[in-house]
Amino acid sequence: MDESDGKKESEGNFVGSSTSKKYHLPDCRYALKIKQENKVYFQSAEEAKSQGYLPCKSCHP
């Protein structure tokens, strides 16, 4: 009876793609296209940058 459909946007303030090494705001059109198995969540932009991720040029996180 769980209707969440596996949505995990609440897991972090930013979402990254393990394949592109870019991070996004959760509602960015590119973030929404990331396959669930490739999503990486971050609490801060600094955390994403420290792990080698670059900011999205569309949503400017």
Buried (B, 14 or more C-beta within 10 A) or exposed (E): EEEEEEEEEEEBBBBBBEEBEBBBBBEBEBBEEBEEEEBBBBEEBEBBEEEEBEBBEEBEB
